[in-house]
Structures are given as structure tokens and as C-alpha cells.
Amino acid sequence: MNGEEKVHNLVKVWFNDNGEMESSVLSSESNVKKKRGIRGSIQKNAVEDLLGILEKTINLSLNYAFLSKGNWIDLLDMAEVKNGKISF
């Protein structure tokens, strides 16, 4: 933020036996000072809200980045080729 690094996370990502992506945080380091009292609660809630938004965003993007075989077939069935260009 503003050219400053705030958080460093080391995350392990893998695919389980069902082909679903899983991840776990191996280490996390923050340069942000934790506030006390009401401001600390507000800061904590803001972080939790942001993490929820990020999780939803990543899960949504994974649905598009890693299509199943059936989804690829459906996508290709929707495609049309006109004048050498593919459109959906």
C-alpha cells in the first residue's frame, strides 16, 4: 500500500484426490501495528471482511481458470467461428 509492503504470506497450494484446490498458510508476517480497544476491533473486522472477499474472489476465479472436461466441452459448443475469429 503506497509502495510499502504490509504483509508477507507463505502459502502451500495443492490439488486433493478429488481435483479440488486446497491451500494452507505456512507462515504469515505483518508490518501493521495492531491497535487496541474499539479501533483494534474495527481493524480486526476490516481484515476479516477483506479475507472473506479475497476468498470468494479466488474461488470464483478458480472456477474459470480450471475448467473441468465437461465445462470445456460446453464452452467449445457455445463457440462460433466467423471471419476467422472465435466468439461466444
C-alpha positions in Angstrom: 0.0 0.0 0.0 1.5 3.3 -1.0 4.6 1.5 -2.1 5.1 -0.2 1.3 4.9 -3.9 2.0 2.4 -4.7 4.7 2.1 -8.5 4.8 4.2 -11.4 3.8 2.4 -14.8 3.5 3.9 -18.2 2.5 1.1 -20.4 1.3 1.1 -24.0 0.2 -1.4 -24.8 -2.6 -2.2 -28.3 -3.9 -4.9 -30.4 -5.5 -6.6 -33.1 -3.4 -7.7 -36.5 -4.7 -11.0 -35.1 -5.9 -9.2 -32.5 -8.0 -10.2 -29.6 -5.8 -7.6 -26.9 -4.9 -6.7 -26.7 -1.3 -4.3 -24.3 0.5 -2.8 -23.7 3.9 -0.8 -20.8 5.3 2.7 -21.9 6.2 3.8 -18.6 7.7 2.5 -15.0 7.9 4.3 -11.8 8.8 2.7 -8.4 9.2 4.3 -5.0 9.5 0.9 -3.4 10.5 0.7 -2.3 14.1 -2.3 -3.8 15.9 -4.5 -1.2 17.6 -6.1 -1.6 21.0 -9.7 -1.2 22.1 -12.5 -0.2 19.7 -10.1 0.7 16.9 -8.5 -2.7 17.3 -11.9 -4.3 16.8 -12.6 -2.2 13.8 -9.2 -3.1 12.3 -9.8 -6.9 13.0 -13.2 -6.7 11.4 -11.8 -5.0 8.4 -9.2 -7.7 7.9 -11.8 -10.4 8.3 -14.1 -8.7 5.7 -11.2 -8.4 3.3 -10.2 -12.0 3.7 -13.8 -13.1 3.0 -13.9 -11.0 -0.1 -10.5 -12.4 -1.3 -11.6 -16.0 -0.6 -14.7 -15.5 -2.7 -12.8 -13.8 -5.5 -10.2 -16.6 -5.6 -12.8 -19.3 -5.6 -14.7 -17.6 -8.4 -11.6 -17.2 -10.5 -10.6 -20.8 -10.0 -14.0 -21.8 -11.5 -12.9 -20.1 -14.7 -9.2 -20.9 -14.6 -9.5 -24.7 -14.1 -12.5 -25.8 -16.1 -13.5 -29.5 -16.0 -13.6 -31.6 -19.1 -17.4 -31.2 -19.3 -17.2 -27.4 -18.9 -14.5 -27.2 -21.7 -16.9 -29.2 -24.0 -19.8 -26.9 -23.1 -17.7 -23.8 -23.7 -16.5 -25.1 -27.1 -20.0 -26.0 -28.1 -21.1 -22.4 -27.5 -18.2 -21.0 -29.6 -18.8 -19.7 -33.2 -16.2 -19.0 -35.8 -16.9 -16.0 -38.1 -14.3 -14.5 -40.4 -11.5 -16.4 -38.7 -12.5 -15.1 -35.2 -14.0 -17.1 -32.3 -16.9 -15.6 -30.4 -19.2 -16.9 -27.7 
